[in-house]
Amino acid sequence: MEWIVSVVVLAFMLILGVRMMPSKGVKSISTPDLKKIVDAEDKVFVDVRTEAEYKKRHIPQFINIPFGSDFSQLPKDKPIIVICQSGIRSNQACKQLVKQGYTDITNVRRGMNALRGK
């Protein structure tokens, strides 16, 4: 019985690890790196959290396009920086963007959680 629990825990960790791994073609940056580029006008900043999360607290340069929405309105000729609360949804959104043909995509590691208290 103990081995079953171990296998389930290992499978869960593997699934979570795969979901958090950046996909091919997706870069990632830390929040300190984000602070250095957040005012760049040649980039598109996208927050994929829910509208309620975005309204509660957000970075002004980021537009809110909740995860699962249509990203096709985003320009393909500009770098796109994606953030969420923890980095998981934004990583998934980055993978979707790559599948849709976007080539310059960056995920913000740890998302808004990394900015808390700073």
C-alpha positions as CSV (number, residue, x, y, z in Angstrom):
1,M,0.0,0.0,0.0
2,E,2.8,2.4,0.8
3,W,4.3,2.0,-2.7
4,I,1.0,3.0,-4.2
5,V,1.1,6.3,-2.3
6,S,4.7,6.8,-3.4
7,V,3.8,6.2,-7.0
8,V,0.8,8.6,-6.9
9,V,3.0,11.3,-5.3
10,L,5.7,10.8,-7.8
11,A,3.2,11.0,-10.7
12,F,1.7,14.2,-9.3
13,M,5.2,15.7,-9.0
14,L,6.1,14.7,-12.5
15,I,2.9,16.2,-14.0
16,L,3.4,19.4,-12.1
17,G,7.0,19.6,-13.2
18,V,6.1,19.1,-16.8
19,R,3.4,21.8,-16.6
20,M,5.9,24.3,-15.1
21,M,8.7,23.6,-17.6
22,P,9.0,26.2,-20.2
23,S,8.2,25.0,-23.7
24,K,10.6,25.3,-26.6
25,G,10.7,28.9,-27.8
26,V,9.6,30.4,-24.5
27,K,12.1,32.4,-22.5
28,S,11.7,33.2,-18.8
29,I,12.7,36.2,-16.7
30,S,12.7,37.0,-13.0
31,T,10.7,39.9,-11.5
32,P,13.9,41.9,-11.0
33,D,14.6,41.5,-14.8
34,L,11.0,42.5,-15.5
35,K,11.4,45.7,-13.5
36,K,14.2,46.7,-15.9
37,I,12.1,46.3,-19.0
38,V,8.6,47.1,-17.9
39,D,8.6,50.6,-19.4
40,A,9.8,49.4,-22.8
41,E,7.3,50.5,-25.5
42,D,8.5,47.9,-28.0
43,K,7.1,45.1,-26.0
44,V,3.6,43.8,-25.2
45,F,2.9,43.0,-21.6
46,V,0.0,40.5,-20.9
47,D,-1.5,39.6,-17.5
48,V,-3.4,36.3,-17.9
49,R,-5.0,36.3,-14.4
50,T,-8.8,36.6,-14.0
51,E,-10.4,40.1,-14.3
52,A,-11.0,40.1,-10.5
53,E,-7.3,39.3,-9.8
54,Y,-6.2,41.9,-12.2
55,K,-8.5,44.6,-10.7
56,K,-7.3,43.8,-7.2
57,R,-3.6,44.4,-8.1
58,H,-1.8,44.7,-11.3
59,I,1.2,46.3,-13.1
60,P,-0.2,49.3,-15.2
61,Q,1.8,48.4,-18.3
62,F,0.1,44.9,-18.5
63,I,-3.1,44.4,-20.4
64,N,-5.5,41.8,-19.0
65,I,-6.3,38.9,-21.3
66,P,-7.4,36.1,-18.9
67,F,-6.0,32.6,-19.5
68,G,-8.2,30.7,-22.0
69,S,-9.1,33.9,-23.9
70,D,-8.3,34.5,-27.6
71,F,-4.7,35.8,-27.9
72,S,-4.9,36.3,-31.7
73,Q,-5.3,40.1,-31.2
74,L,-1.7,40.3,-30.0
75,P,0.9,41.4,-32.5
76,K,3.3,38.8,-33.8
77,D,6.0,41.3,-34.6
78,K,6.7,42.4,-31.0
79,P,8.1,40.6,-28.0
80,I,5.3,39.4,-25.6
81,I,5.9,39.2,-21.8
82,V,3.3,37.2,-19.9
83,I,2.6,37.2,-16.2
84,C,0.0,35.5,-13.9
85,Q,-0.1,35.0,-10.1
86,S,2.4,32.2,-9.7
87,G,3.9,31.6,-13.2
88,I,1.9,28.4,-14.0
89,R,-1.0,30.0,-16.0
90,S,1.4,32.3,-17.8
91,N,3.6,29.4,-18.7
92,Q,0.6,27.6,-20.2
93,A,-0.4,30.8,-22.0
94,C,3.1,31.1,-23.4
95,K,2.9,27.5,-24.8
96,Q,-0.4,28.4,-26.4
97,L,1.1,31.5,-28.0
98,V,4.0,29.4,-29.4
99,K,1.5,27.0,-30.9
100,Q,-0.3,29.9,-32.5
101,G,2.9,31.0,-34.3
102,Y,4.2,33.7,-31.9
103,T,8.0,33.6,-31.7
104,D,9.2,36.1,-29.1
105,I,7.5,35.0,-25.9
106,T,8.7,35.4,-22.3
107,N,7.2,34.1,-19.1
108,V,7.7,35.9,-15.8
109,R,8.8,33.3,-13.3
110,R,6.8,33.2,-10.0
111,G,4.6,35.9,-11.4
112,M,2.9,38.5,-9.1
113,N,3.7,36.3,-6.1
114,A,7.4,37.3,-6.5
115,L,6.4,41.0,-6.4
116,R,4.4,40.7,-3.2
117,G,5.8,43.0,-0.5
118,K,8.2,44.7,-2.8
